[in-house]
Amino acid sequence: MNAVLTAQEAAQAGSATGLIMTFAVYAILIGALWFFFMRPQKKEQKRVAAMLAALEVGDYVLTTAGMYGVVIDIQENDVIVEFGSNKNCRIPMQKAAISKVEKPGES
């Protein structure tokens, strides 16, 4: 009878160790997913926010629609962009619609 109880206790201890190992593996997988997916996304969001914060009048911009223009005016969340050589083509748009900024002196 004593041998049967020891076998049952050993089986319960083994299942507890297996449960702890399973949780450890899940924790490692979740950590790896965060490291490879969420972290680069946050880094890219910070880069875009810094780019839009440094936006100035006269900068050349590329919009998400693929159009190039020059920033004419900047408000809190919007910008007015002049497109092409026609000085009458000024379109207001959100800052979020700007995908790339190039300073006038850069090439």
Backbone as CSV, one residue per row, in Angstrom:
resi,resn,N_x,N_y,N_z,CA_x,CA_y,CA_z,C_x,C_y,C_z
1,MET,0.816,-1.194,0.000,0.000,0.000,0.000,0.861,1.259,0.000
2,ASN,1.955,1.205,0.727,2.851,2.345,0.825,3.504,2.637,-0.532
3,ALA,3.811,1.591,-1.311,4.424,1.766,-2.619,3.454,2.408,-3.593
4,VAL,2.176,2.116,-3.480,1.160,2.700,-4.360,1.021,4.194,-4.072
5,LEU,1.044,4.576,-2.818,0.951,5.989,-2.463,2.159,6.766,-2.962
6,THR,3.324,6.187,-2.870,4.517,6.876,-3.354,4.453,7.036,-4.871
7,ALA,3.938,6.093,-5.605,3.817,6.207,-7.052,2.829,7.302,-7.422
8,GLN,1.734,7.385,-6.662,0.752,8.439,-6.930,1.328,9.819,-6.617
9,GLU,2.085,9.929,-5.531,2.705,11.207,-5.184,3.725,11.616,-6.240
10,ALA,4.471,10.650,-6.748,5.451,10.936,-7.793,4.761,11.391,-9.079
11,ALA,3.623,10.773,-9.393,2.880,11.150,-10.593,2.327,12.561,-10.451
12,GLN,1.849,12.917,-9.274,1.330,14.264,-9.052,2.448,15.297,-9.121
13,ALA,3.595,14.976,-8.571,4.731,15.895,-8.629,5.193,16.070,-10.075
14,GLY,5.170,14.986,-10.849,5.556,15.056,-12.266,4.591,15.907,-13.064
15,SER,3.294,15.797,-12.770,2.316,16.602,-13.507,2.438,18.086,-13.137
16,ALA,2.790,18.391,-11.891,2.992,19.783,-11.489,4.213,20.371,-12.194
17,THR,5.260,19.586,-12.303,6.464,20.040,-13.016,6.153,20.247,-14.493
18,GLY,5.369,19.354,-15.065,4.975,19.491,-16.470,4.131,20.731,-16.690
19,LEU,3.264,21.053,-15.748,2.424,22.238,-15.852,3.274,23.507,-15.779
20,ILE,4.239,23.504,-14.885,5.147,24.655,-14.770,5.962,24.817,-16.047
21,MET,6.433,23.733,-16.609,7.204,23.786,-17.854,6.341,24.303,-19.014
22,THR,5.077,23.897,-19.045,4.176,24.363,-20.094,3.975,25.875,-19.997
23,PHE,3.754,26.364,-18.784,3.606,27.804,-18.605,4.889,28.539,-18.979
24,ALA,6.039,27.961,-18.661,7.314,28.585,-18.999,7.488,28.679,-20.518
25,VAL,7.122,27.630,-21.226,7.240,27.626,-22.691,6.308,28.680,-23.284
26,TYR,5.071,28.778,-22.790,4.143,29.796,-23.278,4.670,31.206,-22.991
27,ALA,5.241,31.409,-21.831,5.788,32.727,-21.489,6.936,33.090,-22.430
28,ILE,7.779,32.134,-22.754,8.892,32.380,-23.685,8.363,32.692,-25.078
29,LEU,7.341,31.962,-25.524,6.765,32.217,-26.850,6.116,33.602,-26.929
30,ILE,5.392,33.982,-25.900,4.768,35.307,-25.895,5.837,36.395,-25.881
31,GLY,6.897,36.195,-25.105,7.999,37.150,-25.085,8.676,37.274,-26.444
32,ALA,8.867,36.152,-27.125,9.493,36.173,-28.449,8.596,36.883,-29.455
33,LEU,7.299,36.620,-29.394,6.378,37.297,-30.309,6.397,38.799,-30.076
34,TRP,6.411,39.227,-28.839,6.475,40.658,-28.543,7.772,41.245,-29.088
35,PHE,8.872,40.543,-28.875,10.176,41.058,-29.291,10.265,41.203,-30.808
36,PHE,9.709,40.239,-31.549,9.848,40.262,-33.005,8.757,41.032,-33.733
37,PHE,7.591,41.261,-33.096,6.507,41.942,-33.788,6.154,43.292,-33.185
38,MET,5.934,43.366,-31.900,5.453,44.594,-31.278,6.563,45.631,-31.130
39,ARG,7.731,45.213,-30.762,8.832,46.151,-30.539,9.210,46.916,-31.804
40,PRO,9.394,46.261,-32.965,9.701,47.032,-34.178,8.573,47.976,-34.590
41,GLN,7.322,47.579,-34.338,6.211,48.435,-34.682,6.228,49.708,-33.833
42,LYS,6.504,49.579,-32.548,6.591,50.751,-31.667,7.744,51.654,-32.099
43,LYS,8.854,51.048,-32.501,10.011,51.814,-32.948,9.670,52.618,-34.210
44,GLU,8.937,52.011,-35.131,8.532,52.690,-36.360,7.552,53.819,-36.049
45,GLN,6.637,53.601,-35.109,5.702,54.658,-34.722,6.444,55.853,-34.131
46,LYS,7.459,55.605,-33.338,8.247,56.701,-32.770,9.000,57.455,-33.858
47,ARG,9.519,56.742,-34.863,10.239,57.378,-35.965,9.306,58.281,-36.774
48,VAL,8.102,57.797,-37.057,7.135,58.589,-37.821,6.695,59.810,-37.018
49,ALA,6.475,59.645,-35.719,6.077,60.774,-34.879,7.178,61.838,-34.842
50,ALA,8.431,61.412,-34.768,9.547,62.362,-34.769,9.656,63.069,-36.118
51,MET,9.416,62.339,-37.205,9.474,62.931,-38.542,8.400,64.007,-38.689
52,LEU,7.189,63.725,-38.232,6.102,64.691,-38.350,6.286,65.872,-37.399
53,ALA,6.930,65.638,-36.258,7.190,66.739,-35.323,8.231,67.701,-35.887
54,ALA,9.151,67.202,-36.710,10.201,68.036,-37.292,9.777,68.669,-38.616
55,LEU,8.535,68.462,-39.021,8.032,69.003,-40.283,8.000,70.532,-40.229
56,GLU,8.500,71.171,-41.281,8.556,72.628,-41.346,8.013,73.113,-42.685
57,VAL,7.654,74.375,-42.725,7.195,74.993,-43.969,8.370,74.989,-44.954
58,GLY,8.099,74.585,-46.190,9.124,74.534,-47.224,9.699,73.144,-47.434
59,ASP,9.357,72.195,-46.581,9.842,70.817,-46.746,9.130,70.146,-47.915
60,TYR,9.870,69.287,-48.612,9.286,68.468,-49.665,8.747,67.203,-49.019
61,VAL,7.513,66.837,-49.365,6.887,65.676,-48.753,6.365,64.727,-49.823
62,LEU,6.284,63.462,-49.450,5.649,62.432,-50.261,4.448,61.966,-49.478
63,THR,3.273,62.017,-50.089,2.063,61.612,-49.396,1.851,60.110,-49.555
64,THR,0.928,59.574,-48.768,0.631,58.143,-48.878,-0.041,57.812,-50.205
65,ALA,-0.560,58.825,-50.898,-1.161,58.620,-52.210,-0.102,58.629,-53.314
66,GLY,1.160,58.935,-52.963,2.242,58.916,-53.937,2.481,60.244,-54.623
67,MET,1.939,61.325,-54.087,2.110,62.643,-54.698,3.176,63.430,-53.941
68,TYR,4.039,64.124,-54.700,5.072,64.967,-54.120,4.573,66.398,-54.044
69,GLY,4.950,67.084,-52.981,4.545,68.469,-52.836,5.418,69.204,-51.841
70,VAL,5.125,70.499,-51.676,5.859,71.357,-50.760,4.888,71.831,-49.682
71,VAL,5.319,71.785,-48.426,4.480,72.224,-47.320,4.405,73.747,-47.329
72,ILE,3.176,74.279,-47.335,2.944,75.722,-47.363,2.561,76.236,-45.977
73,ASP,1.745,75.469,-45.255,1.271,75.901,-43.941,1.094,74.665,-43.055
74,ILE,1.312,74.840,-41.755,1.170,73.745,-40.794,0.241,74.188,-39.674
75,GLN,-0.792,73.399,-39.440,-1.645,73.592,-38.275,-1.395,72.432,-37.310
76,GLU,-2.261,72.272,-36.325,-2.038,71.256,-35.299,-1.999,69.840,-35.880
77,ASN,-3.040,69.431,-36.591,-3.106,68.083,-37.160,-3.131,68.084,-38.680
78,ASP,-3.186,69.241,-39.284,-3.306,69.352,-40.734,-2.145,70.145,-41.316
79,VAL,-1.911,69.928,-42.595,-0.927,70.715,-43.344,-1.556,71.104,-44.678
80,ILE,-1.064,72.171,-45.258,-1.477,72.551,-46.613,-0.271,72.326,-47.506
81,VAL,-0.469,71.504,-48.529,0.617,71.101,-49.416,0.325,71.631,-50.816
82,GLU,1.371,72.178,-51.440,1.277,72.698,-52.805,1.876,71.648,-53.742
83,PHE,1.097,71.250,-54.735,1.526,70.189,-55.653,1.858,70.750,-57.022
84,GLY,2.926,70.224,-57.634,3.293,70.587,-58.990,3.817,71.997,-59.116
85,SER,3.989,72.437,-60.354,4.497,73.783,-60.600,3.378,74.813,-60.601
86,ASN,2.128,74.356,-60.589,0.989,75.266,-60.536,0.825,75.751,-59.101
87,LYS,1.016,77.038,-58.871,0.972,77.587,-57.515,-0.454,77.645,-56.952
88,ASN,-1.461,77.344,-57.755,-2.842,77.390,-57.299,-3.338,76.030,-56.806
89,CYS,-2.536,75.024,-56.878,-2.948,73.679,-56.475,-2.482,73.416,-55.044
90,ARG,-3.251,73.918,-54.107,-2.927,73.750,-52.685,-4.024,72.911,-52.047
91,ILE,-3.624,71.843,-51.400,-4.592,70.909,-50.827,-4.319,70.728,-49.341
92,PRO,-5.333,70.937,-48.497,-5.149,70.633,-47.070,-5.273,69.125,-46.843
93,MET,-4.453,68.602,-45.976,-4.493,67.171,-45.650,-4.007,66.948,-44.232
94,GLN,-4.284,65.771,-43.706,-3.824,65.432,-42.372,-2.330,65.130,-42.395
95,LYS,-1.687,65.370,-41.255,-0.257,65.057,-41.152,-0.011,63.563,-41.313
96,ALA,-0.965,62.757,-40.913,-0.816,61.300,-41.007,-0.715,60.827,-42.457
97,ALA,-1.119,61.660,-43.413,-1.056,61.290,-44.823,0.330,61.504,-45.414
98,ILE,1.270,61.981,-44.628,2.647,62.204,-45.109,3.485,60.990,-44.763
99,SER,4.117,60.402,-45.772,4.895,59.194,-45.541,6.395,59.455,-45.541
100,LYS,6.838,60.556,-46.163,8.267,60.847,-46.221,8.476,62.355,-46.280
101,VAL,9.509,62.832,-45.570,9.826,64.260,-45.558,11.274,64.433,-45.992
102,GLU,11.503,65.399,-46.883,12.858,65.709,-47.326,13.067,67.206,-47.169
103,LYS,14.124,67.571,-46.490,14.452,68.983,-46.280,14.928,69.577,-47.610
104,PRO,14.739,70.891,-47.829,15.105,71.505,-49.105,16.574,71.361,-49.480
105,GLY,17.493,71.380,-48.517,18.918,71.284,-48.829,19.422,69.865,-49.050
106,GLU,18.627,68.867,-48.694,19.048,67.463,-48.848,18.772,66.969,-50.265
107,SER,19.579,66.006,-50.686,19.336,65.372,-51.993,19.601,63.910,-51.928
